[in-house]
Amino acid sequence: MALQCGIVGLPNVGKSTLFNCLSNAKAQSANFPFCTIEPNVGVITVPDERLIKLSQIDKARKIIPTTIEIVDIAGLVKGASKGEGLGNKFLGNIRETDAIIHVLRCFEDENITHVDGTINPVRDKEIIDTELQLKDLETVESRILKVKKQAQTGGDKIAKRLWEILIKYKDALEQGKSARSVVLDKEDALLAKEFMLLTAKPVLYVCNVDEGSAVSGNAFVEAVRESVKDENAEIIIIAAAIEADIAELETYDERQMFLEEIGLKESGVSRLICSAYKLLELKTYFTTGEKESHAWTFTDGMKAPQTAGVIHTDFEKGFIRAEVIKYEDYIEYRSEAGCREAGKISVEGKGYVVQDGDIMHFRFNV
């Protein structure tokens, strides 16, 4: 699936260092603004212990995890909505992504310059928020002019709904609020997607801290928590410098030993990937056997034929039924045969909404 998270932030907050840790695609990392000119795209493996356990049960010869795409986007500065710095390029790149990973600098280091001279992650957040909101306001006002006449004549019901949605967005943006703060019903939310508003995208805040703050955070992190408390947004604490050290270690055991020494159960990168996957409203189902154990990505709410189409379009076109085993049952009964004998395989039709962790076997005819 081609859904992407874009990593954004002011220059020199640790975006490219974090991206390097996430992906084998190496972004240039340097101590000056705009070292990332073109967006770097990395295909990131999503860690999932369930896949490992399934492969162990079936003694699978091949393990194929699911992935997401992460895009490292050039740093933004104040005035970007008016074209300052790389503003237009930044805004164009972020518009193409499906969710935002917003990196905030929550550490002091006199050897790493800050574009505004001082460390203040709340101010940094507000700078980017403001630039995105200003660009969205420009978009909304332009669309209002286009649909207003159609809406007011009363003949075009869709135009009237679009105009009402746009007015809600305009009111919020003029108050310095992001578009995602506007509550819409399901139908209006689908209509609103065509606007492609920057601040309507879901956001995950990443507080990049020093090594000593990697476990419990610091005063900068607490200030960020307070500033986003009404946004219904997740915050993750990561020490990008530590993650860079972890990425250099060759074996899983070495990485785990390193994490234990600094008091962490898992790497920040693993937590970030899983949170980004969730942010995109993605779920995982599995196919498994001796040949391979395979994790497949689907969007939350998909029905069985659509998820079959993730494997191949023919599976969706010719869908007949799906045989479904719950992950917990597969672990308990140790095989498909064991689940069948225990009556733990359900046969589902076209209306079945696939659940995270389902083990699927599709029947189809083309």
N, C-alpha and C positions, 0 to 999 in steps of 0.2 A: 504494500500500500504506500502511496506516495505522499503521506502526510509528513510535514516538517515542523520542527521547533527551531525558531531563530534565537540565537544568543545575542542579546543587545546590552548596551551600557555605554557610559562615557569612555573616552580613551583611557588606557592604562588602569583599568579596574581588575584585569585578570581574565578577560574573555578568551583571548587566544591561548593562554596557558591552560585554561580549563578545557578548551576545545581540543588541544593537543592530547590531553589526558583521556578525553572521550573517544578519540578517533585515531585511526592510523594515518589519516590525511593530516599532514603537518602544516598548520598555519604558521606563518612567520611570526615570531615573537620578539618584540624589541621595545626599548624604553623610550618610545616617542609616539605621539598621536598618529592615527591613521595607518598603522603598519599593516592592517588588514584592509586592502583596497577592494578586491573582489571577494564576494562571499564564498567561503570555503564550505563545502558540503561533505559531511562525514556520515557513513552508514554505520550505525552503532548497534552492537549486539545487546539485547535486553536480557539481563541475568534472570534465570528462573530455575530454582531448585527442583520444581516439579518435573521439568524436562529431564534432568539428570536422573531422578528416581525412576521415571518411566523407562529410560534407556537401560538402567541397571536391571530392572525386572525382565525386560525383553532381550537383554544382551544384544542390544542394537549395534549394528556395524557402523552406523553413521548417526550423528546428532546434529540437527539443524535448528538453531535457535531463531527466534523472531528478531526483527530489527526495526529501528526508526531512523529517520534522517535528522541530523543536527546541522544547522547552518550558522557559521560564524560571520557576523555582519559588521561592517566598518563602524568605528566609534562615532557617536553623535555628539554634537556640541550645541550650546544655546544658539538659537537662530536657525536651526536646521529646517524648520517649516518654511522659512523664507529663502532657503538655498545656501545658508552659511555652511562652511566646512564641506563635508560630503553629504549634506542634508538630503538633497533630492535623491541621490543614489541610495542612501540609507533607507529612506521612506519607501522607495520603490521595492527594495529588497525585502523589507519587513512585510509589506503588503502581500507578498507571495507566500508567506509562511502561515501555518495554521494555529500556532501558539507561540508565546514569548517566554523565553528564559532571561530574566532581567538580572544581570550581575551587578552587585553593589559592592564597592570597596569599603570594607569594615576593618581595615588595619592601617597602621602608620608605618611608614618606611621612608626615611629621608633620601634613600637612594633611588626611589621610584617616584617620579614627578606626578603631580596631579594637575589636570588641565586647569582647575580653578584655584590651585595653590594650597588649599586646605582639605582635610578629610571630613566630609559631612555626607553620609550616605542618604539621609532624608532629603537634603538639598539636591543631591545628584538624581534621586528618583523623581523629584518634582520637576527638574529640568527636562527630563525625557518625557514625563507625563504631559507637561505643558506643550512641548513641541508636537507630540502625537495628537493631543487634543486640538491644537490649533489647525493642524492639517485636516483632522476629521471635521472640524467646524466648517472649514473651507469646502470640503466635499459635500457636507449636509446642506449648506446654503445653496450650493450649485444645483443639487438634486431637487430642493424645494422649489426653485424657480421653474424646473422642468415639469414637475407633476402638479403644481398648484392649480393651474388652469383646468387640467383634466379633472382634478379632485373636486373643484368648486362647481363644475357644471353638473355634477351629480350622476352622470351616466356611467362613469367608470368606477366600479366599486373597489377594484384593486388599487387604482390610483389614489382613491380616498384613504384607503388603509395605509398605503405607503406614505402619504402626506402626514397622516396622524403620527406614524412612527417617527418620521423625520423631525416633526415638531418636538416630540419627547426627547429625541437625541440632542436637538439644538438647545433646549432648555438646560439639559444636564451639562453639556459641553460649555455653555456660557457661564455656568456656575463653577467651572474648573473640575468637573467630574468626568470620569471616563465613560465611554458608551456602554461598557459592560455593567455599569451601575444601574442602567435602565432595565426594569423588569418587564419582559414581554411574554405573552403566552406562546405556546408551541408554534402555532400557525404564523403569528407575526414574526417570531424569531427566524423562521425559514424565509419569509419574505425579506427580512432585513439583511440576510447574508449577501444579497446582491450589491449592497452598498460597500462591502469590503472595508469597513472601518477599522483603523489600526487599533483603537482602544477598545474595540469589541472583542478582541482576541483574548482567550484565557491566558493568565500570566502566573509564572512561578518565580518568586524572588530568591536569588542565591546570594547569601551574605558571604563574601570572600574574606576570611579572617586570617590572623597569624596563627602559628602552630600552637601557641599557648591557649588559644581560644577555640580550638577545633572541637572540643567536647561540649562545652557549655556556653559558648558565645562570649560576648562582651557588651559594654555599654552601647557601642554602635549598633549591635544587633537588636538590643532592647528598644532603641530609638526607632529602628525600622519596624519592629513588631507593633509598636504604638501607632505608627503612621499608616499602617495597612490594616488595622484591626477591623475596619468597616468594609474591606474589599472582598472578603471571603476568599482570600488568596493564601496559598501555602508558602512557607518560608523554609529554606534549607540552609544549614550552616556548612560551609566547605572551606578548607584551607587549601587553595589551589597549589601552593608551593609543596605541601605534603603530598597531594595527589600526583604531582609531577615526579616526586621521589618514588612513590609506589609504582607508578607506570614503568619505571626503569627496572624494577625487580622482575626476575625471569619466571619464577614459579609461584603457584598459588600458595604453597606453604610459607614461602618467604614473605609474601604480601600479608598473609594472616598474622605472622609473627610480628611484623612491623606494626600492624594495626593494634595488636594486643599491647605492645610496648607503650603506645601513646594513648591507650584507653578507649579505642574504638572497636565496635563489633564488626562493622563493615565499612568499606570505603565510601567516601562522599560521592564519588563518581557513580557507584552502583545505586545509591539512594537517588541521585539526580536522574539517572536513566529511567528508573522505575516511576519516579514522580512525573517525568516528562511523558512517559507512555500513558499514565493515568490522565494527565492534563489534556491529551489528545482524545480522551474518551475511547481508548483502545483496550481490547480484551484479547485473550489468547485461548484458542482451542488446540487440541493435539490429535495427531495420528501417530500410531506407534506399532512396532513389530520388530522382527529380527533384522529386516533390511535397514530400517531407520526409525528414529524417534524424531518427529518434526513438530515444531511449534508454529502455529499460523495466527496471523494478526487479523482481527476483525473489529469493526466499530460497534460499540455498545448498542444493543437494540436490534442488531441484524437477525433475520430469520434464517432457517436452515438452508434454503436454496441460495441465498446471497453468500453465506459463508462457504458453501460448496464451491461457488464461483471464484472464491479467493484462490483455490487450488487450480481450477481451470474453468473457463467460461462454459465448456461443454457440460460440466457437472451441474451448473445452474440451469442451463437450457433443458437438459434431459432429466432433471431431478425427479426421483420417484419417492424416496424416503431416506431417513437417516437413522442409523442405529447409534444410540448414545449411551455412554458409560460415564458415570460421575467419577471424577479423579479419586475421591476418597475410597470408592468401591474398588477401583482398579488396584489401588495400593493394598487394600485389605485382602482381595482374592487373588492377587498376584498374576493375573493373566486375563485375556479376553475369554478364554475357555472357562476359567474359574468364575468369572462374572456371569457368563451365560448359564452355567450350572446352578448358580445361586439366584437366578432370576433378576439380575441387576442390569440387564440391558433393556432399554426402552426403545420402542420403534416410534419415530416422530415424523409428522408430515410437514407440509409447506408452511404451516402456521407456527411452528416451534421457534421460539426465541432462544437462540444459543446462549449458554451461560459460560462465564469465565471458568476455564479448567475442564470443560467437557472434552471427552475423548470420542471422536466422531468416526463413523464409517458410512460413507455415502453410497446409496444405490441410485444409479442413473441409467438412462437409455437414450442414445442419440440416433 
